[in-house]
Amino acid sequence: MAYLFTSESVSEGHPDKIADQISDTLLDNFLAFDENSKVACETLVTTGQVVLAGEVKSNTYIDVQNIAREVINDIGYTKGAYKFSGDSCGVISLIHEQSQDINQGVDRGEKEEQGAGDQGMMFGYATNETENYMPLALDISHKILIELAKLRRENKEITYLRPDSKSQVTIEYSDENVPERIEAIVISTQHDDFDEDDNAMLSKIKKDLKEILIPRVIKLFPEYVQKLFNDEITYHINPTGKFVIGGPHGDSGLTGRKIIVDTYGGKGAHGGGAFSGKDPSKVDRSAAYAARHIAKNLVAAGVADEVLIQVSYAIGVVKPTSISVDTYGSSKVKLSNGEIAKKVAEIFDMRPASIESRLKLRNPIYRETAAYGHMGKEPKTITKIFESPYSGRITREVELFTWEKLDYVEQVKKAFGLN
């Protein structure tokens, strides 16, 4: 019997995502000037206020208040009417030095012997139902909001959009786990107050999003996905009606509160650890990226149609306590999940320092991960500029989303006899 599956996304202007982006931009600035920085930075945003907290060990100093304001302005909170603006909000910093008790378990004389920054389990997932090996409902949800943000910044076809928004997509799957149609799309977008009555306002927003936004989203996908957009889709657009009050004025935001949006939209699994604001010695982040890298390369190599990787660690211990694989019965090789996991452990070095090196995680690459998902984006090299009143101005060329590279496909094929 066919079944439904739903995933959601939130925009860069959502309060929790503002917090994530501030935390990750602070991390980037610490790493830009001192790649060995240890950072665990949390952010709270609410009406007119930003609170920064956490632990840092670094040889550099940065202007955390100014960086937070720049992020807020970049997102689009620049008007007094929003009750939250980068130029006027208060910014309180409660950041202090990292505990030596934690640090002594992580840092070692030999970098390769670096221990895990915490205990826990991390997951990586991949599926061949999309070109970027991501679950389709989440991929569509992200792209809806990415295009909505572009429309907001263009300010031409739709001129009333504000930064806060959410999306949700429900897809019907066949018994063979193949997407067959889109059942429902939910979009809630913050907007300016209208002079006309609420019903006329809502009618215009619904018309604009269905006739301007959705066609732009459809064009982003290959033909087999475009066919899933049909006239039978149920749209819920601003279902509560008016959405003028939003952002941190409408709801407080915290770093790490959108971990399912950040990963696979409820597909696969999640170990519970958030990513943003954490340097790569924290395996919550680095091992989750490494697990995604493994899963994606296994699916791309043809080992299985769908793969979930779990890896676990003990704080201060170098080697993972376990690596496991679930192919959901979609394996294309004559090996058990346990046998596949054993080969994975032989191919991929999952020691924390090896992950950092393999995926180039000691670079300032994290601001770009902090909205619209950490997984499924295109790897690329960009130039970033950082300025500090204490350390001057530097230019860094960095490689983004290295865990999305299909650079182990041939090695995986060879190991599994798939050449």
C-alpha positions in Angstrom: 0.0 0.0 0.0 1.3 3.5 -0.9 2.4 5.6 2.0 3.1 9.3 2.7 6.3 10.9 4.0 6.8 14.5 5.1 9.8 16.8 5.7 10.1 20.5 6.6 12.6 23.3 6.2 13.0 26.8 7.7 14.5 29.9 6.1 17.7 31.8 7.0 15.4 34.3 8.8 13.8 31.8 11.1 14.9 32.6 14.7 16.7 29.3 15.3 18.5 29.7 12.0 19.6 33.2 12.8 21.2 31.7 16.0 22.9 28.9 14.0 24.3 31.4 11.5 25.7 33.7 14.2 27.3 30.7 16.0 28.9 29.4 12.8 30.1 32.8 11.7 31.8 33.3 15.0 33.4 29.8 14.5 34.6 30.8 11.0 36.2 33.9 12.3 38.1 32.0 15.1 39.2 29.4 12.6 40.3 31.9 10.0 42.8 33.5 12.4 43.7 30.4 14.4 42.8 27.0 12.7 43.4 25.2 16.0 40.7 27.1 17.8 38.4 25.0 20.0 34.9 26.5 19.9 31.5 25.6 21.3 29.4 28.7 20.8 25.7 29.1 21.5 23.4 31.9 20.5 20.0 33.1 21.8 17.9 35.7 19.9 14.8 37.4 21.0 13.1 40.7 20.7 15.9 43.3 20.3 18.5 41.1 22.0 21.2 38.6 21.2 23.0 36.6 23.9 26.3 34.7 23.0 27.5 32.0 25.3 29.8 29.0 25.3 33.5 28.0 25.5 36.4 29.0 23.4 40.2 28.2 23.4 42.0 30.3 20.8 45.1 32.4 20.1 43.0 35.1 18.5 40.5 37.7 19.5 37.5 38.7 17.4 34.8 41.3 17.8 31.9 38.9 18.5 29.3 41.7 18.9 30.0 43.3 15.5 30.1 39.9 13.8 26.6 39.0 15.2 25.3 42.4 13.9 26.7 41.8 10.5 25.1 38.4 10.2 21.7 39.7 11.3 21.9 42.5 8.7 23.0 40.1 5.9 20.0 37.9 6.6 17.7 40.9 6.1 16.7 42.2 9.5 17.5 45.8 8.8 14.2 47.6 9.6 12.8 48.9 12.9 9.4 47.5 11.9 10.8 44.0 12.4 11.4 44.7 16.1 14.8 43.1 15.6 17.6 44.7 13.6 21.4 44.2 13.4 22.0 47.9 13.9 19.9 48.4 17.0 19.7 45.1 18.9 21.7 44.5 22.1 24.4 41.9 22.0 25.6 40.3 25.2 28.7 38.1 25.2 29.1 35.5 27.9 31.7 33.4 26.1 34.5 32.0 28.3 37.5 29.7 28.1 37.1 26.0 27.4 37.3 23.6 30.4 40.8 22.2 30.7 39.2 18.9 31.8 37.7 18.5 28.4 40.7 19.8 26.5 43.2 17.3 28.0 41.1 14.4 26.7 41.1 15.8 23.2 44.5 17.3 22.5 47.4 14.9 22.2 51.1 15.2 21.3 50.5 13.4 18.0 47.7 15.0 16.0 46.6 11.6 14.7 46.0 10.5 18.3 43.5 13.3 19.0 40.6 12.0 21.0 36.9 12.5 20.3 35.6 15.7 21.8 32.6 13.9 23.2 30.8 10.6 23.4 27.7 9.9 21.3 26.5 8.4 18.1 26.3 10.1 14.7 24.5 9.1 11.5 24.9 9.7 7.8 22.3 8.9 5.2 22.0 8.8 1.4 19.4 7.7 -1.1 19.4 7.5 -4.9 15.9 9.0 -5.2 17.5 12.4 -6.0 20.5 13.6 -8.0 22.2 14.9 -4.8 21.4 11.7 -2.9 19.0 13.4 -0.5 15.5 12.6 0.5 13.2 14.3 -2.0 10.7 15.9 0.4 13.5 17.7 2.3 15.2 18.7 -1.0 12.0 20.3 -2.3 11.4 22.0 1.1 14.9 23.6 1.1 14.6 24.8 -2.5 11.2 26.4 -1.9 12.7 28.6 0.8 15.9 29.3 -1.1 13.9 30.6 -4.0 11.6 32.5 -1.6 14.6 34.3 -0.2 15.9 35.1 -3.7 12.5 36.7 -4.5 12.7 38.7 -1.3 16.1 40.0 -2.1 15.2 40.7 -5.7 12.2 42.7 -4.5 10.6 42.8 -7.9 8.0 40.2 -8.6 7.0 40.0 -4.9 7.8 43.1 -2.8 6.3 42.4 0.6 8.3 39.5 1.9 10.1 39.5 5.3 12.9 37.1 6.3 11.1 34.5 8.4 9.5 31.5 6.6 8.9 27.8 6.8 8.0 25.1 4.3 6.8 21.5 4.4 6.4 18.9 1.7 4.4 15.6 1.8 5.2 13.0 -0.9 3.4 9.8 -1.7 5.6 6.7 -2.2 4.8 3.4 -3.9 5.3 0.1 -2.2 8.7 0.0 -3.9 9.7 3.2 -2.1 9.5 5.3 -5.3 8.1 8.9 -5.1 4.9 9.0 -7.1 3.4 12.4 -6.5 3.4 15.4 -4.2 0.4 15.2 -1.8 0.8 18.6 0.0 2.9 21.7 0.2 2.8 24.0 3.2 4.4 27.5 3.1 4.3 30.1 5.8 6.0 33.4 5.0 6.4 36.5 7.0 5.2 39.6 5.2 4.7 43.4 5.4 1.4 44.6 6.7 -1.1 45.3 3.9 -3.3 48.3 3.6 -6.2 46.1 2.3 -8.2 43.7 4.5 -6.7 40.4 5.6 -8.7 38.3 3.2 -7.5 40.2 0.2 -3.9 40.1 1.6 -4.0 36.4 2.0 -5.5 35.9 -1.4 -2.6 37.8 -3.0 0.0 35.9 -1.1 -1.5 32.6 -2.1 -1.7 33.6 -5.8 1.9 35.0 -5.8 3.5 31.9 -4.2 1.6 29.5 -6.4 2.1 31.4 -9.7 5.5 33.0 -9.1 7.4 30.9 -6.5 6.4 27.3 -7.4 7.2 27.6 -11.1 10.7 28.8 -10.2 11.1 25.9 -7.8 9.9 23.3 -10.4 12.6 24.5 -12.9 15.3 23.6 -10.4 14.5 19.9 -10.7 15.0 17.2 -13.4 12.0 16.1 -15.4 11.2 13.0 -13.3 10.7 15.3 -10.3 8.9 18.0 -12.2 6.2 15.4 -13.1 5.4 15.1 -9.4 4.1 18.6 -9.3 0.5 18.3 -10.4 -2.8 20.1 -10.2 -3.9 17.8 -7.4 -1.4 19.2 -4.8 -3.1 20.6 -1.7 -1.5 23.9 -0.8 -1.6 25.4 2.6 -0.1 28.9 2.3 0.0 31.0 5.5 -2.7 28.7 6.9 -3.1 30.8 10.1 -3.7 33.9 8.0 -1.7 37.1 8.8 2.1 36.6 9.5 3.5 40.1 10.1 5.0 39.5 13.5 7.8 37.0 13.0 11.6 36.5 13.4 13.0 36.9 16.9 10.2 39.3 17.9 7.6 36.6 17.2 9.6 33.7 18.7 13.0 33.3 20.4 15.7 31.4 18.6 18.4 29.0 19.8 21.5 27.4 18.2 21.0 23.7 17.4 17.2 23.6 17.5 16.7 22.5 13.9 18.8 19.4 13.7 16.4 17.4 11.5 16.1 20.3 9.0 19.9 20.4 9.1 20.3 16.7 8.2 17.7 14.4 6.4 14.3 15.7 7.2 13.4 12.7 9.4 14.7 10.1 6.9 17.4 7.8 8.2 18.2 8.7 11.8 19.8 11.4 14.0 22.1 11.0 17.0 20.8 14.1 18.7 23.8 16.3 18.6 23.6 19.7 16.9 26.3 21.1 14.5 26.4 24.9 14.5 28.9 26.7 16.6 31.1 23.6 17.1 34.6 23.2 15.8 35.5 19.8 14.1 37.0 18.3 17.2 33.4 17.8 18.3 32.4 14.6 16.6 28.8 15.6 16.8 29.7 17.6 13.7 32.7 16.1 12.0 31.7 12.5 12.3 28.2 13.3 11.1 29.8 14.9 8.0 32.1 11.9 7.6 29.1 9.5 7.9 27.2 11.4 5.2 30.4 11.2 3.0 30.5 7.4 3.4 26.8 6.9 2.8 26.8 9.0 -0.4 29.9 7.3 -1.9 28.4 3.9 -1.1 25.1 4.7 -2.9 26.9 6.4 -5.8 29.2 3.4 -6.2 26.1 1.1 -6.4 26.6 -0.8 -3.1 22.9 -0.1 -2.3 20.0 2.2 -3.2 19.8 3.6 0.3 22.3 3.6 3.1 22.4 4.6 6.8 25.8 4.8 8.6 26.1 4.9 12.3 29.4 5.7 14.1 29.9 6.2 17.8 32.7 7.5 20.1 33.8 7.8 23.7 35.2 11.2 24.8 38.9 11.3 24.6 39.2 8.0 22.8 40.8 8.0 19.4 39.0 5.1 17.5 35.2 4.9 17.2 33.5 2.5 19.5 31.4 1.2 16.6 30.6 1.6 12.9 27.4 0.0 11.6 25.5 0.0 8.2 21.9 -0.4 7.3 21.0 -0.8 3.6 17.2 -1.2 4.3 17.3 -4.4 2.2 18.4 -2.4 -0.9 22.0 -3.9 -1.0 23.3 -4.8 -4.5 26.2 -6.8 -3.1 26.1 -10.3 -1.6 27.3 -9.2 1.8 25.4 -8.7 5.1 25.2 -5.3 6.6 27.8 -6.3 9.2 30.2 -7.4 6.4 29.6 -4.1 4.6 30.4 -2.2 7.8 33.7 -4.1 8.2 34.7 -3.0 4.7 33.7 0.6 5.4 35.9 0.6 8.5 38.8 -0.6 6.2 38.2 2.1 3.6 37.5 5.2 5.7 39.7 6.2 8.7 37.2 7.5 11.3 39.7 8.8 13.8 38.7 12.4 14.6 42.0 13.9 13.3 41.8 11.8 10.1 38.2 13.1 9.5 39.4 16.7 10.0 42.2 16.2 7.5 40.3 14.2 4.9 37.4 16.7 4.8 39.5 19.8 5.4 37.4 20.8 8.4 39.9 23.1 10.1 38.9 25.8 7.5 36.3 28.6 7.9 33.6 26.8 6.0 30.7 26.8 8.4 28.6 29.9 7.8 27.4 28.4 4.5 26.2 25.2 6.3 24.0 27.0 8.7 20.9 27.5 6.6 19.0 25.2 4.2 20.8 22.1 5.3 24.3 20.9 6.0 23.9 18.0 3.5 23.1 17.8 -0.2 24.8 21.0 -1.3 27.3 21.3 -4.2 31.0 21.2 -3.2 32.8 24.3 -4.4 35.8 26.5 -3.7 35.2 30.1 -2.8 37.3 33.1 -1.5 36.3 34.5 1.9 37.5 37.7 3.6 37.8 38.1 7.3 38.6 41.3 9.3 39.5 41.6 12.9 40.3 44.8 14.9 43.0 42.7 16.6 44.5 40.7 13.7 43.8 42.7 10.6 42.3 41.5 7.3 43.0 38.1 5.7 41.8 36.4 2.5 41.2 32.6 2.6 40.3 30.3 -0.3 38.3 27.4 1.1 36.5 24.3 -0.1 32.9 24.1 0.9 30.9 20.9 1.5 33.8 18.5 1.1 31.7 15.7 2.6 29.5 15.9 -0.5 32.3 14.9 -2.9 32.1 11.6 -4.7 35.9 11.1 -4.4 35.8 7.6 -2.9 33.5 6.0 -5.5 36.2 4.1 -7.4 37.8 3.0 -4.1 34.5 1.7 -2.9 33.8 -0.1 -6.2 37.1 -1.8 -6.0 36.7 -2.9 -2.4 33.2 -4.3 -3.2 34.1 -5.8 -6.6 31.8 -3.5 -8.5 34.2 -2.4 -11.2 
